[in-house]
Amino acid sequence: MAARVMLQQCLSARLQVKPAEGDRAAEYVQIQRGTLIYVCFFKGATVDLIPKMIKTLLNVKLCEDNTGNHVSVLDVPANILIIPQATLGGKIKGRAMQYHDNIGKEDGKELYALFVAQCEKELALNSKCAEAQVVVKHGTYGNRQVLQMDTNGPYTHLIEF
């Protein structure tokens, strides 16, 4: 396994990407109806994995349209919020969590940036998404982030690559 991803549907979501510091207010990104993609890369993950992940995640039929049918993010079309989530790589050892199988920080940061860029590119190329002005927002790799979300679920799926 090279990556673990969790998909979650939302009515809206707001993610803090920079904490307040001194006189500067915290910075946030937000989306309306869409999908949150939490992503964690493991040791051994390479750039070759990114296209497969994007193709799968954008085409899997997990979203509900207005009639209750399951369709892909591209078919809704829906906004996307991508969140780096290293804790998806945790394993329990005794009473503690360990993250020894997670990719190194620099390699993870690079793969995450490629993942975000490829996702943005695919949505821009999709005529339905372009017409609906779908947005892709993303969190900051390596930082603790605060998430607020409204959902009509929970409607959460875990996918491993």
Backbone bond lengths (Angstrom), bond angles and torsions (degrees), N, CA, C in turn:
res aa  C-N    CA-C-N  psi(-1)  N-CA   C-N-CA  omega(-1)  CA-C   N-CA-C  phi
1 M - - - 1.447 - - 1.531 108.64 -
2 A 1.327 115.67 133.32 1.467 120.68 -177.76 1.521 113.04 -112.00
3 A 1.340 116.78 -18.82 1.467 119.79 -179.66 1.527 109.79 -156.88
4 R 1.308 114.83 154.06 1.465 121.83 174.78 1.523 106.34 -130.82
5 V 1.334 115.13 133.83 1.457 121.32 -177.70 1.518 109.23 -130.82
6 M 1.307 116.07 139.32 1.459 120.98 174.04 1.522 107.53 -117.88
7 L 1.320 116.20 129.24 1.459 122.72 177.40 1.517 108.83 -106.85
8 Q 1.322 116.17 137.41 1.453 120.12 179.20 1.525 108.63 -142.49
9 Q 1.314 115.51 129.95 1.460 120.46 178.82 1.522 109.94 -79.86
10 C 1.332 116.67 146.50 1.459 119.29 178.69 1.523 110.65 -142.85
11 L 1.325 114.64 155.85 1.457 121.39 171.30 1.525 109.47 -86.62
12 S 1.339 115.12 -32.12 1.465 122.51 173.18 1.524 107.38 -163.72
13 A 1.332 115.25 156.04 1.457 120.30 178.13 1.524 108.87 -152.31
14 R 1.330 114.13 147.29 1.466 121.57 -179.73 1.525 107.60 -137.37
15 L 1.326 116.44 125.79 1.456 122.06 -175.68 1.522 109.75 -123.05
16 Q 1.324 115.58 126.55 1.463 119.92 175.31 1.520 107.86 -77.01
17 V 1.333 116.39 125.54 1.460 120.07 -178.83 1.526 112.47 -107.86
18 K 1.334 117.04 -17.27 1.471 121.89 173.78 1.523 107.62 -143.25
19 P 1.329 117.43 127.99 1.465 119.51 179.33 1.534 111.15 -72.44
20 A 1.321 115.69 160.22 1.468 120.53 174.39 1.520 108.27 -61.94
21 E 1.316 115.47 142.88 1.459 119.85 -179.61 1.526 108.28 -147.86
22 G 1.328 116.20 118.98 1.459 120.39 -178.44 1.518 110.49 60.51
23 D 1.312 116.58 -124.06 1.477 122.05 179.08 1.521 113.01 -86.71
24 R 1.332 116.84 -8.04 1.461 121.01 -177.41 1.522 111.00 -84.23
25 A 1.319 116.50 130.64 1.464 121.55 178.58 1.534 109.52 -74.24
26 A 1.311 115.91 158.46 1.463 121.11 175.40 1.524 109.38 -62.41
27 E 1.343 116.15 151.24 1.465 121.02 177.96 1.527 109.15 -109.71
28 Y 1.335 115.50 142.00 1.457 122.54 -176.52 1.524 110.68 -131.25
29 V 1.328 115.75 155.19 1.459 122.95 164.77 1.522 105.42 -120.47
30 Q 1.325 116.10 152.09 1.460 117.97 179.66 1.513 110.99 -150.56
31 I 1.325 114.05 156.09 1.457 121.85 175.90 1.520 108.68 -133.41
32 Q 1.318 114.76 158.40 1.455 121.11 168.25 1.527 106.28 -95.48
33 R 1.296 118.71 -161.50 1.464 123.29 -173.64 1.525 112.02 -35.15
34 G 1.337 114.78 126.93 1.447 117.89 -179.80 1.511 113.88 176.14
35 T 1.311 114.08 -153.11 1.455 122.71 -175.98 1.516 110.18 -127.93
36 L 1.319 115.71 134.59 1.456 121.29 170.71 1.518 106.79 -94.69
37 I 1.325 116.26 134.09 1.458 122.01 176.43 1.523 106.83 -118.31
38 Y 1.336 116.20 108.23 1.457 121.76 174.95 1.523 106.09 -92.44
39 V 1.335 118.13 130.40 1.460 119.95 -174.77 1.527 111.81 -131.31
40 C 1.337 114.76 137.95 1.461 122.84 177.91 1.530 108.04 -135.76
41 F 1.326 116.08 129.12 1.460 121.18 177.38 1.526 109.82 -103.49
42 F 1.331 115.73 144.63 1.452 122.36 179.19 1.521 110.27 -106.39
43 K 1.331 115.55 164.66 1.461 120.71 174.94 1.523 108.34 -52.88
44 G 1.306 116.11 138.81 1.462 120.67 179.42 1.519 113.78 94.22
45 A 1.328 118.45 -10.79 1.467 120.97 177.77 1.524 108.91 -67.59
46 T 1.338 116.48 140.84 1.459 121.86 179.69 1.524 109.88 -130.86
47 V 1.324 115.74 170.90 1.462 120.91 179.83 1.524 111.95 -62.33
48 D 1.319 117.77 -23.34 1.471 121.53 179.09 1.524 112.03 -62.71
49 L 1.316 116.88 -22.38 1.459 121.81 -178.34 1.536 112.48 -75.98
50 I 1.311 117.62 -28.35 1.467 122.57 -171.86 1.533 112.99 -58.16
51 P 1.332 121.33 -51.34 1.475 119.90 -179.48 1.528 113.05 -57.78
52 K 1.332 117.28 -40.38 1.470 120.42 179.08 1.528 110.35 -63.67
53 M 1.322 116.31 -44.07 1.467 120.02 179.56 1.527 110.79 -60.79
54 I 1.323 116.44 -48.49 1.467 121.07 -177.77 1.522 110.41 -61.98
55 K 1.313 117.27 -46.96 1.470 120.79 -179.93 1.529 110.67 -57.83
56 T 1.320 116.10 -46.81 1.464 120.49 -179.52 1.522 111.45 -64.20
57 L 1.323 117.32 -50.81 1.462 121.35 -173.68 1.528 113.22 -66.75
58 L 1.322 117.56 -35.15 1.460 119.86 -179.11 1.524 112.94 -82.07
59 N 1.327 117.31 -18.00 1.468 120.27 -176.87 1.520 115.11 -107.68
60 V 1.331 118.82 -13.20 1.452 120.39 179.72 1.541 108.96 -66.28
61 K 1.310 116.18 138.51 1.472 121.28 -175.07 1.522 110.81 -89.67
62 L 1.337 115.53 84.11 1.459 121.57 -179.65 1.532 113.18 -119.35
63 C 1.317 117.57 -12.00 1.471 121.06 -178.73 1.524 109.63 -89.20
64 E 1.307 115.48 149.27 1.466 119.63 174.74 1.510 109.69 -98.41
65 D 1.332 116.00 133.80 1.458 118.70 173.63 1.524 108.51 -86.87
66 N 1.319 117.50 -173.53 1.471 121.36 -175.94 1.522 113.52 -66.75
67 T 1.343 117.31 -15.34 1.459 120.31 179.71 1.532 112.42 -101.17
68 G 1.340 116.59 0.74 1.462 120.31 179.33 1.514 114.54 91.31
69 N 1.332 117.42 -0.12 1.460 120.85 177.47 1.526 109.67 -77.27
70 H 1.331 115.61 150.23 1.457 120.12 177.57 1.520 109.83 -87.71
71 V 1.335 114.72 127.09 1.460 122.20 -179.68 1.530 108.58 -137.18
72 S 1.307 116.54 171.42 1.458 120.81 179.50 1.526 110.81 -82.58
73 V 1.325 115.77 167.35 1.464 121.85 175.34 1.525 109.84 -57.60
74 L 1.330 116.67 -37.30 1.460 121.15 179.98 1.525 112.01 -68.56
75 D 1.329 117.51 -30.37 1.461 121.46 -177.59 1.522 113.62 -83.60
76 V 1.335 118.44 -22.56 1.473 119.62 -176.60 1.531 110.49 -62.57
77 P 1.285 124.36 -51.51 1.459 130.43 -22.42 1.526 111.10 -75.72
78 A 1.342 116.00 153.38 1.462 121.38 -174.93 1.525 110.66 -128.14
79 N 1.316 115.15 153.83 1.459 121.96 175.69 1.522 109.68 -72.45
80 I 1.327 116.24 161.66 1.456 121.30 -179.48 1.522 109.57 -132.62
81 L 1.329 115.50 136.10 1.457 122.66 171.77 1.518 106.81 -121.62
82 I 1.336 116.51 116.84 1.462 122.18 -177.94 1.524 108.40 -100.06
83 I 1.329 115.39 128.29 1.466 121.05 -175.38 1.527 109.31 -126.49
84 P 1.343 117.60 120.95 1.458 118.66 174.33 1.526 108.86 -68.17
85 Q 1.325 116.88 132.40 1.464 119.68 -172.31 1.522 110.62 -140.42
86 A 1.327 116.45 78.38 1.464 121.56 -177.79 1.524 112.44 -59.86
87 T 1.316 117.92 -26.15 1.463 119.57 -177.80 1.527 112.65 -66.54
88 L 1.325 117.99 -15.47 1.464 119.62 174.95 1.525 111.40 -65.97
89 G 1.325 117.31 -15.70 1.459 121.49 -179.92 1.515 113.83 -93.73
90 G 1.304 117.71 6.38 1.461 121.06 -176.00 1.518 114.22 -75.35
91 K 1.334 114.33 149.86 1.467 122.59 173.46 1.520 107.40 -130.50
92 I 1.316 115.52 143.12 1.458 119.75 178.78 1.520 109.56 -80.24
93 K 1.316 115.33 131.84 1.463 121.46 172.21 1.519 105.87 -132.13
94 G 1.313 115.28 108.96 1.463 119.77 -173.56 1.516 108.68 67.33
95 R 1.322 116.08 -120.92 1.465 120.32 177.71 1.522 112.29 -109.91
96 A 1.328 116.92 15.46 1.461 121.27 -178.25 1.529 110.01 -122.01
97 M 1.331 114.65 158.51 1.461 121.09 174.81 1.527 108.12 -97.49
98 Q 1.333 115.11 140.41 1.455 120.65 175.67 1.521 109.24 -125.53
99 Y 1.320 115.20 149.47 1.463 121.48 -174.78 1.530 111.19 -126.69
100 H 1.330 116.90 36.05 1.455 121.69 -175.04 1.527 113.29 -66.29
101 D 1.321 118.23 -22.29 1.464 120.30 -177.86 1.524 112.84 -89.05
102 N 1.325 117.97 -6.76 1.461 120.51 179.24 1.524 110.90 -68.37
103 I 1.315 115.57 150.82 1.456 122.14 177.67 1.531 109.38 -65.80
104 G 1.323 117.52 156.35 1.460 121.58 175.91 1.522 110.97 -64.29
105 K 1.313 116.55 154.99 1.466 121.59 -173.22 1.529 113.24 -58.00
106 E 1.316 118.68 -46.87 1.471 120.62 -177.63 1.525 111.92 -66.81
107 D 1.339 116.80 -44.11 1.467 119.97 177.99 1.529 110.59 -65.56
108 G 1.319 116.96 -39.58 1.462 120.88 178.09 1.515 111.62 -63.71
109 K 1.305 116.28 -41.51 1.476 121.38 179.27 1.532 110.27 -61.57
110 E 1.326 116.09 -41.53 1.467 120.59 179.07 1.530 111.05 -65.40
111 L 1.331 117.50 -46.90 1.466 120.35 179.46 1.526 111.43 -64.17
112 Y 1.325 116.48 -39.02 1.463 120.58 178.68 1.528 110.35 -62.32
113 A 1.330 117.54 -44.88 1.469 120.97 178.99 1.528 110.70 -61.54
114 L 1.322 117.43 -41.28 1.470 120.94 177.39 1.523 111.27 -65.68
115 F 1.329 116.48 -40.02 1.458 121.82 178.13 1.532 110.24 -59.90
116 V 1.320 116.90 -48.23 1.472 121.67 179.60 1.523 110.35 -61.94
117 A 1.331 117.52 -48.19 1.464 121.75 -178.44 1.528 111.60 -61.06
118 Q 1.331 117.03 -42.38 1.464 120.68 179.90 1.528 111.22 -67.11
119 C 1.313 116.65 -38.26 1.467 120.74 177.80 1.534 109.85 -64.06
120 E 1.326 116.81 -45.43 1.473 120.94 178.21 1.529 110.62 -60.13
121 K 1.324 116.35 -42.81 1.464 121.50 -179.46 1.529 111.35 -62.24
122 E 1.326 117.12 -46.26 1.464 121.04 -178.46 1.531 111.94 -63.73
123 L 1.311 116.89 -40.31 1.459 119.31 178.25 1.522 111.69 -69.05
124 A 1.330 117.71 -36.40 1.468 121.65 178.03 1.528 111.06 -65.10
125 L 1.335 117.18 -32.72 1.465 121.58 -179.66 1.526 113.01 -78.97
126 N 1.338 117.27 -16.50 1.459 121.78 -178.29 1.525 109.18 -84.56
127 S 1.337 117.29 120.96 1.463 121.28 -174.68 1.531 112.54 -63.10
128 K 1.333 118.24 -38.51 1.470 121.06 177.87 1.529 111.04 -61.83
129 C 1.315 116.13 -44.00 1.467 121.11 -178.70 1.518 111.17 -68.41
130 A 1.337 116.66 -40.97 1.462 120.59 179.14 1.525 110.22 -64.04
131 E 1.329 116.49 -43.45 1.465 121.54 -179.86 1.527 111.37 -64.31
132 A 1.326 116.94 -38.80 1.463 121.94 -178.24 1.532 111.95 -84.42
133 Q 1.318 117.09 -1.40 1.466 122.89 -179.38 1.537 111.73 55.97
134 V 1.316 114.11 47.88 1.455 121.42 177.52 1.534 108.83 -64.71
135 V 1.319 115.80 141.30 1.462 120.06 179.11 1.527 110.37 -113.57
136 V 1.325 114.28 148.84 1.460 121.98 171.10 1.516 105.89 -117.64
137 K 1.316 116.41 120.12 1.460 122.17 176.09 1.521 107.04 -116.98
138 H 1.327 116.30 161.15 1.454 117.58 -178.28 1.519 111.16 -152.56
139 G 1.325 113.54 156.66 1.448 121.65 177.75 1.515 111.10 -84.54
140 T 1.325 115.22 -177.50 1.461 122.85 -177.77 1.530 109.12 -104.73
141 Y 1.310 116.58 122.07 1.460 121.33 -177.64 1.528 110.17 -65.60
142 G 1.322 116.04 132.72 1.453 121.64 175.33 1.517 115.42 88.46
143 N 1.335 118.48 -2.75 1.463 121.27 179.64 1.521 110.51 -108.81
144 R 1.324 115.39 149.99 1.461 119.73 170.72 1.526 106.36 -74.15
145 Q 1.332 116.10 137.66 1.458 120.08 -175.45 1.526 109.61 -132.91
146 V 1.313 115.90 149.04 1.461 122.40 -179.51 1.529 107.81 -103.58
147 L 1.319 116.66 127.97 1.459 121.89 -176.77 1.520 110.39 -117.71
148 Q 1.327 115.28 132.61 1.466 122.19 171.10 1.524 106.14 -121.23
149 M 1.345 115.86 136.36 1.450 118.16 -175.43 1.522 110.72 -149.03
150 D 1.325 114.77 142.81 1.459 122.12 169.89 1.515 106.17 -113.09
151 T 1.324 114.68 131.56 1.450 119.25 -178.20 1.523 109.87 -138.33
152 N 1.313 116.34 154.40 1.459 120.32 173.52 1.518 109.20 -104.35
153 G 1.321 116.29 23.71 1.460 124.35 -177.96 1.507 110.74 -105.28
154 P 1.289 121.84 -134.23 1.457 124.17 15.72 1.520 111.28 -72.76
155 Y 1.290 114.41 142.03 1.448 121.86 -179.45 1.516 105.77 -135.71
156 T 1.336 116.33 85.96 1.455 123.04 -168.79 1.518 110.40 -124.25
157 H 1.331 116.25 136.99 1.466 121.58 179.18 1.514 109.75 -132.60
158 L 1.328 116.16 139.18 1.458 122.89 178.30 1.521 108.34 -108.28
159 I 1.346 115.82 128.67 1.468 121.54 -179.13 1.521 108.05 -128.03
160 E 1.317 115.95 133.26 1.463 121.08 179.29 1.515 109.49 -114.47
161 F 1.314 115.61 141.77 1.471 122.05 -179.34 1.518 109.61 -119.55
